[in-house]
Amino acid sequence: MHENANIAYTRVLEAHPELASGLADAVSALSMPPVESLFLTGGIPLGAYCPGESDVDLVAIVSELFCEAELRETVRSVWAALPNASLMLIQRADLSEEEPEALAVWGPDHMTSYPFHAMDVILLRDHSVLLRGTDCRYELPTYQPREVIGDIIVHVANKMLPPIITAIKANPSLPPEAHGAVAMVMLRCLFTLRTGRVSSKQQAAQWLTAEAGIPPALRRLAEVTVHRGCRPAMTVDAQNGLFTEAAAEFGRLVSDTILPSPGRSD
């Protein structure tokens, strides 16, 4: 049973008063059709939000996709209110699908299609706050923890990492922003692989810095993530090299692990 939407939203504002104005303006920008529901996910509901570092993760359920001009105007309004926002758009009709297709938005000029995998579903279903609209979380598939592990690992190892590694090999000075979010996803996948639990990306990185048996590049990547902004910055080439090594270690861990078949429990 989810907490009353007004109470849950009030608790967020009490815990993070610095977000009150920006969040209200972002909600207002996403308060008209085709948006039916708007949720807050990620670090804030999980209690791991770090001001100045964490994203404000929003998921909008829409009756149909925006036209391009309308979408860009809406996204500009959201980012003017919350410069550290991330936004996923999912059509209501697709919610019950195994892996609904989402539109991932990281700014007015950074949008891409994104398969909303099991980890995203669990975070939205069980660890989110309804900001406005209809609570449609009951329409989402129900996954068991072991099913999540297989699903997210296969998705990250087979779909997300290969094109990034190829791009880095072609351009060793590729801006790290191009893969920073994927690095965090990889760390959270490793946490779930080891524990069977779901966490925020920052919590996963913190846990991995102290966990025994973590390969060196993955541990270093976790340390850099945890202490971001507190230590001298690495060069772009050094960051890309670390990411490439960590991705290779992640791939070996996955290949040595017997993963359950991805699936869901109805």
ROKOLMAR-275053 format. One record per residue (C-alpha): residue number from 1; chain; x, z, y. Coordinates in pm, whole numbers. Layout:
<nodes>
[NUM, A, [X, Z, Y]]
...
</nodes>
This chain:
<nodes>
[1, A, [0, 0, 0]]
[2, A, [145, -105, 334]]
[3, A, [135, 120, 638]]
[4, A, [-124, 46, 907]]
[5, A, [15, -241, 1117]]
[6, A, [-20, -63, 1452]]
[7, A, [147, 252, 1320]]
[8, A, [430, 54, 1160]]
[9, A, [492, -146, 1479]]
[10, A, [490, 176, 1685]]
[11, A, [749, 330, 1453]]
[12, A, [978, 30, 1505]]
[13, A, [954, 61, 1883]]
[14, A, [1018, 436, 1867]]
[15, A, [1330, 380, 1655]]
[16, A, [1455, 86, 1865]]
[17, A, [1328, 121, 2223]]
[18, A, [1590, -131, 2338]]
[19, A, [1393, -400, 2153]]
[20, A, [1050, -316, 2297]]
[21, A, [1039, -572, 2577]]
[22, A, [1206, -857, 2388]]
[23, A, [1003, -801, 2072]]
[24, A, [677, -794, 2269]]
[25, A, [765, -1124, 2439]]
[26, A, [864, -1282, 2106]]
[27, A, [537, -1169, 1947]]
[28, A, [349, -1315, 2244]]
[29, A, [530, -1649, 2203]]
[30, A, [424, -1654, 1836]]
[31, A, [67, -1536, 1891]]
[32, A, [-121, -1867, 1895]]
[33, A, [-214, -2125, 1631]]
[34, A, [-80, -2240, 1398]]
[35, A, [74, -1890, 1351]]
[36, A, [-159, -1674, 1137]]
[37, A, [74, -1379, 1067]]
[38, A, [406, -1253, 1201]]
[39, A, [633, -1013, 1014]]
[40, A, [954, -827, 1093]]
[41, A, [1197, -819, 797]]
[42, A, [1567, -756, 738]]
[43, A, [1773, -466, 867]]
[44, A, [1511, -298, 1087]]
[45, A, [1256, -216, 813]]
[46, A, [1544, -131, 578]]
[47, A, [1690, 116, 831]]
[48, A, [2016, -76, 871]]
[49, A, [1980, -240, 1212]]
[50, A, [2298, -234, 1424]]
[51, A, [2236, -311, 1795]]
[52, A, [2459, -591, 1913]]
[53, A, [2541, -702, 1558]]
[54, A, [2227, -739, 1346]]
[55, A, [1972, -1016, 1374]]
[56, A, [1606, -946, 1444]]
[57, A, [1453, -1125, 1145]]
[58, A, [1105, -1270, 1193]]
[59, A, [885, -1450, 939]]
[60, A, [585, -1647, 1066]]
[61, A, [311, -1760, 829]]
[62, A, [151, -2076, 967]]
[63, A, [-160, -2276, 878]]
[64, A, [33, -2596, 938]]
[65, A, [372, -2690, 1079]]
[66, A, [424, -2715, 1455]]
[67, A, [475, -3055, 1609]]
[68, A, [842, -3092, 1706]]
[69, A, [799, -3057, 2083]]
[70, A, [573, -2753, 2047]]
[71, A, [811, -2591, 1799]]
[72, A, [1113, -2632, 2028]]
[73, A, [924, -2487, 2323]]
[74, A, [809, -2189, 2115]]
[75, A, [1158, -2130, 1980]]
[76, A, [1306, -2139, 2332]]
[77, A, [1059, -1868, 2435]]
[78, A, [1146, -1654, 2131]]
[79, A, [1522, -1685, 2190]]
[80, A, [1485, -1615, 2561]]
[81, A, [1321, -1286, 2459]]
[82, A, [1543, -1208, 2157]]
[83, A, [1880, -1392, 2163]]
[84, A, [1969, -1236, 1825]]
[85, A, [1650, -1352, 1652]]
[86, A, [1622, -1547, 1329]]
[87, A, [1292, -1705, 1234]]
[88, A, [1142, -1839, 912]]
[89, A, [824, -2048, 916]]
[90, A, [621, -2074, 594]]
[91, A, [289, -2248, 541]]
[92, A, [16, -2014, 417]]
[93, A, [-82, -2258, 142]]
[94, A, [270, -2235, -5]]
[95, A, [292, -1855, -29]]
[96, A, [202, -1833, -397]]
[97, A, [459, -2096, -498]]
[98, A, [764, -1995, -702]]
[99, A, [1005, -2092, -421]]
[100, A, [808, -2192, -110]]
[101, A, [982, -2423, 133]]
[102, A, [1050, -2257, 467]]
[103, A, [1182, -2384, 797]]
[104, A, [1477, -2165, 898]]
[105, A, [1539, -2142, 1273]]
[106, A, [1852, -1989, 1429]]
[107, A, [1794, -2125, 1781]]
[108, A, [1635, -2422, 1959]]
[109, A, [1891, -2663, 1818]]
[110, A, [1957, -2502, 1478]]
[111, A, [1676, -2565, 1231]]
[112, A, [1685, -2655, 863]]
[113, A, [1462, -2649, 557]]
[114, A, [1524, -2347, 337]]
[115, A, [1391, -2252, -8]]
[116, A, [1244, -1903, 30]]
[117, A, [1394, -1747, -283]]
[118, A, [1308, -1429, -472]]
[119, A, [1516, -1196, -256]]
[120, A, [1335, -1320, 55]]
[121, A, [1000, -1274, -117]]
[122, A, [1078, -913, -211]]
[123, A, [1198, -831, 140]]
[124, A, [882, -980, 291]]
[125, A, [644, -829, 37]]
[126, A, [790, -479, 12]]
[127, A, [1019, -424, 312]]
[128, A, [854, -574, 619]]
[129, A, [640, -477, 918]]
[130, A, [330, -675, 1017]]
[131, A, [359, -744, 1390]]
[132, A, [36, -938, 1433]]
[133, A, [-227, -1137, 1243]]
[134, A, [-352, -1122, 885]]
[135, A, [-166, -923, 621]]
[136, A, [-114, -1187, 353]]
[137, A, [167, -1016, 162]]
[138, A, [-59, -967, -139]]
[139, A, [-47, -1347, -189]]
[140, A, [327, -1343, -259]]
[141, A, [467, -1360, -615]]
[142, A, [573, -1031, -776]]
[143, A, [927, -1025, -913]]
[144, A, [1102, -768, -1131]]
[145, A, [1457, -663, -1026]]
[146, A, [1628, -839, -1316]]
[147, A, [1445, -1161, -1234]]
[148, A, [1566, -1138, -876]]
[149, A, [1928, -1124, -983]]
[150, A, [1913, -1448, -1178]]
[151, A, [1717, -1626, -910]]
[152, A, [1932, -1538, -610]]
[153, A, [2267, -1579, -785]]
[154, A, [2179, -1924, -917]]
[155, A, [2044, -2023, -575]]
[156, A, [2352, -1906, -383]]
[157, A, [2615, -2020, -633]]
[158, A, [2464, -2363, -701]]
[159, A, [2292, -2458, -376]]
[160, A, [2433, -2271, -77]]
[161, A, [2807, -2238, -140]]
[162, A, [2920, -2585, -263]]
[163, A, [2838, -2784, 54]]
[164, A, [3000, -2519, 274]]
[165, A, [3321, -2516, 69]]
[166, A, [3328, -2897, 84]]
[167, A, [3289, -2885, 463]]
[168, A, [3569, -2628, 502]]
[169, A, [3804, -2835, 287]]
[170, A, [3731, -3136, 507]]
[171, A, [3778, -2931, 825]]
[172, A, [3976, -2604, 784]]
[173, A, [3897, -2517, 1148]]
[174, A, [3519, -2533, 1097]]
[175, A, [3359, -2265, 1321]]
[176, A, [3289, -1957, 1105]]
[177, A, [2938, -1937, 1253]]
[178, A, [2858, -2225, 1019]]
[179, A, [2887, -1997, 716]]
[180, A, [2871, -1642, 849]]
[181, A, [2511, -1589, 738]]
[182, A, [2588, -1728, 392]]
[183, A, [2883, -1489, 358]]
[184, A, [2646, -1199, 419]]
[185, A, [2398, -1337, 166]]
[186, A, [2678, -1364, -89]]
[187, A, [2772, -998, -38]]
[188, A, [2410, -890, -77]]
[189, A, [2383, -1096, -395]]
[190, A, [2688, -919, -535]]
[191, A, [2533, -582, -450]]
[192, A, [2213, -680, -633]]
[193, A, [2413, -815, -927]]
[194, A, [2594, -479, -958]]
[195, A, [2300, -244, -892]]
[196, A, [1975, -432, -951]]
[197, A, [1857, -307, -610]]
[198, A, [1769, -481, -284]]
[199, A, [1944, -384, 41]]
[200, A, [2021, -516, 385]]
[201, A, [2331, -733, 418]]
[202, A, [2514, -465, 619]]
[203, A, [2429, -192, 365]]
[204, A, [2552, -416, 84]]
[205, A, [2882, -482, 262]]
[206, A, [2931, -108, 327]]
[207, A, [2869, -26, -40]]
[208, A, [3108, -299, -162]]
[209, A, [3400, -165, 43]]
[210, A, [3403, 150, -172]]
[211, A, [3289, 13, -508]]
[212, A, [3548, -9, -787]]
[213, A, [3627, -340, -949]]
[214, A, [3539, -569, -656]]
[215, A, [3778, -869, -641]]
[216, A, [4018, -852, -342]]
[217, A, [3885, -1137, -127]]
[218, A, [3524, -1023, -168]]
[219, A, [3627, -667, -80]]
[220, A, [3816, -791, 226]]
[221, A, [3514, -999, 330]]
[222, A, [3298, -686, 302]]
[223, A, [3547, -484, 509]]
[224, A, [3558, -750, 780]]
[225, A, [3178, -754, 786]]
[226, A, [3148, -375, 812]]
[227, A, [3414, -345, 1085]]
[228, A, [3316, -658, 1278]]
[229, A, [3402, -607, 1643]]
[230, A, [3613, -296, 1570]]
[231, A, [3935, -467, 1461]]
[232, A, [4146, -752, 1600]]
[233, A, [3969, -1082, 1539]]
[234, A, [4093, -1309, 1259]]
[235, A, [4181, -1668, 1343]]
[236, A, [3926, -1934, 1250]]
[237, A, [4150, -2072, 976]]
[238, A, [4205, -1722, 836]]
[239, A, [3829, -1655, 828]]
[240, A, [3765, -1985, 653]]
[241, A, [4043, -1916, 404]]
[242, A, [3901, -1572, 327]]
[243, A, [3551, -1714, 283]]
[244, A, [3681, -1985, 47]]
[245, A, [3869, -1730, -167]]
[246, A, [3571, -1495, -173]]
[247, A, [3338, -1779, -274]]
[248, A, [3571, -1869, -562]]
[249, A, [3573, -1505, -679]]
[250, A, [3195, -1492, -650]]
[251, A, [3168, -1808, -862]]
[252, A, [3389, -1658, -1133]]
[253, A, [3184, -1337, -1137]]
[254, A, [2866, -1538, -1177]]
[255, A, [3010, -1753, -1455]]
[256, A, [3118, -1439, -1643]]
[257, A, [2775, -1275, -1613]]
[258, A, [2481, -1335, -1844]]
[259, A, [2198, -1387, -1599]]
[260, A, [1829, -1355, -1682]]
[261, A, [1616, -1663, -1637]]
[262, A, [1459, -1674, -1291]]
[263, A, [1091, -1591, -1303]]
[264, A, [812, -1375, -1176]]
[265, A, [564, -1120, -1302]]
[266, A, [198, -1188, -1233]]
</nodes>
